[in-house]
Amino acid sequence: MPEPLDPRIADTVHLLLDDPTAIPGATGLAVRAGWSRSHFLRRFSRETGTSLRGYRLWARMVVVARVIADGGDLTRAAADAGFASPSHFSDTFLRMFGLTASELLGSGAELIIVADGVTR
């Protein structure tokens, strides 16, 4: 994904990718950027091509993939990514990818994570 042009949105993206569980809500991020909540959300969507919520979920899935790639199980991965429960993770994964995480892992697919130019 290309780097957002506005440095305030780029900062938010970096925060989300560094730790999607530690990020304040939209209002806190808007205050950090110096904008109203509604302006921040519109600008974030325009710059990234997706909603803040969608981007945060994607960042959480990156955490899940890293934990799995490092040998962790789905329960640990879901917890580390900040999902409220295993069922919340399962529902989100199914909605995002159209299959369950267990189905994906059972298929023998290899997880390759490319972030910041580093392949894991």
Contacts in CASP RR format, 6 or more apart in sequence:
PFRMAT RR
TARGET T0000
AUTHOR 0000-0000-0000
METHOD contacts of the structure
MODEL  1
MPEPLDPRIADTVHLLLDDPTAIPGATGLAVRAGWSRSHFLRRFSRETGT
SLRGYRLWARMVVVARVIADGGDLTRAAADAGFASPSHFSDTFLRMFGLT
ASELLGSGAELIIVADGVTR
1 48 0 8 1.000
3 10 0 8 1.000
3 13 0 8 1.000
4 10 0 8 1.000
4 13 0 8 1.000
4 47 0 8 1.000
4 48 0 8 1.000
5 47 0 8 1.000
6 43 0 8 1.000
6 47 0 8 1.000
8 32 0 8 1.000
8 33 0 8 1.000
8 34 0 8 1.000
8 35 0 8 1.000
8 43 0 8 1.000
9 33 0 8 1.000
9 43 0 8 1.000
9 44 0 8 1.000
9 47 0 8 1.000
9 48 0 8 1.000
11 32 0 8 1.000
11 33 0 8 1.000
12 23 0 8 1.000
12 29 0 8 1.000
12 32 0 8 1.000
12 33 0 8 1.000
12 44 0 8 1.000
12 52 0 8 1.000
13 48 0 8 1.000
13 55 0 8 1.000
15 22 0 8 1.000
15 23 0 8 1.000
15 29 0 8 1.000
16 23 0 8 1.000
16 55 0 8 1.000
16 56 0 8 1.000
16 59 0 8 1.000
17 59 0 8 1.000
17 62 0 8 1.000
17 115 0 8 1.000
20 56 0 8 1.000
20 59 0 8 1.000
20 60 0 8 1.000
20 62 0 8 1.000
20 63 0 8 1.000
20 81 0 8 1.000
20 82 0 8 1.000
21 60 0 8 1.000
21 63 0 8 1.000
21 80 0 8 1.000
21 81 0 8 1.000
21 82 0 8 1.000
23 29 0 8 1.000
23 56 0 8 1.000
24 32 0 8 1.000
26 37 0 8 1.000
26 40 0 8 1.000
26 41 0 8 1.000
26 52 0 8 1.000
27 37 0 8 1.000
29 40 0 8 1.000
29 52 0 8 1.000
30 36 0 8 1.000
30 37 0 8 1.000
30 39 0 8 1.000
30 40 0 8 1.000
30 41 0 8 1.000
33 40 0 8 1.000
33 43 0 8 1.000
34 40 0 8 1.000
35 43 0 8 1.000
41 51 0 8 1.000
41 52 0 8 1.000
44 51 0 8 1.000
44 52 0 8 1.000
44 55 0 8 1.000
45 51 0 8 1.000
45 52 0 8 1.000
48 55 0 8 1.000
50 58 0 8 1.000
57 92 0 8 1.000
57 96 0 8 1.000
58 96 0 8 1.000
60 81 0 8 1.000
60 82 0 8 1.000
60 83 0 8 1.000
60 92 0 8 1.000
61 81 0 8 1.000
61 92 0 8 1.000
61 93 0 8 1.000
61 96 0 8 1.000
62 113 0 8 1.000
62 115 0 8 1.000
63 77 0 8 1.000
63 80 0 8 1.000
63 81 0 8 1.000
63 82 0 8 1.000
64 74 0 8 1.000
64 77 0 8 1.000
64 78 0 8 1.000
64 80 0 8 1.000
64 81 0 8 1.000
64 89 0 8 1.000
64 93 0 8 1.000
64 101 0 8 1.000
65 77 0 8 1.000
65 111 0 8 1.000
65 113 0 8 1.000
66 113 0 8 1.000
66 120 0 8 1.000
67 76 0 8 1.000
67 77 0 8 1.000
67 80 0 8 1.000
67 81 0 8 1.000
68 74 0 8 1.000
68 77 0 8 1.000
68 105 0 8 1.000
68 111 0 8 1.000
69 111 0 8 1.000
69 113 0 8 1.000
69 120 0 8 1.000
74 86 0 8 1.000
74 89 0 8 1.000
74 101 0 8 1.000
74 102 0 8 1.000
74 105 0 8 1.000
75 86 0 8 1.000
77 89 0 8 1.000
78 85 0 8 1.000
78 86 0 8 1.000
78 88 0 8 1.000
78 89 0 8 1.000
78 90 0 8 1.000
81 89 0 8 1.000
83 89 0 8 1.000
83 92 0 8 1.000
89 101 0 8 1.000
90 100 0 8 1.000
90 101 0 8 1.000
93 100 0 8 1.000
93 101 0 8 1.000
94 100 0 8 1.000
97 104 0 8 1.000
112 119 0 8 1.000
112 120 0 8 1.000
113 119 0 8 1.000
113 120 0 8 1.000
114 120 0 8 1.000
END
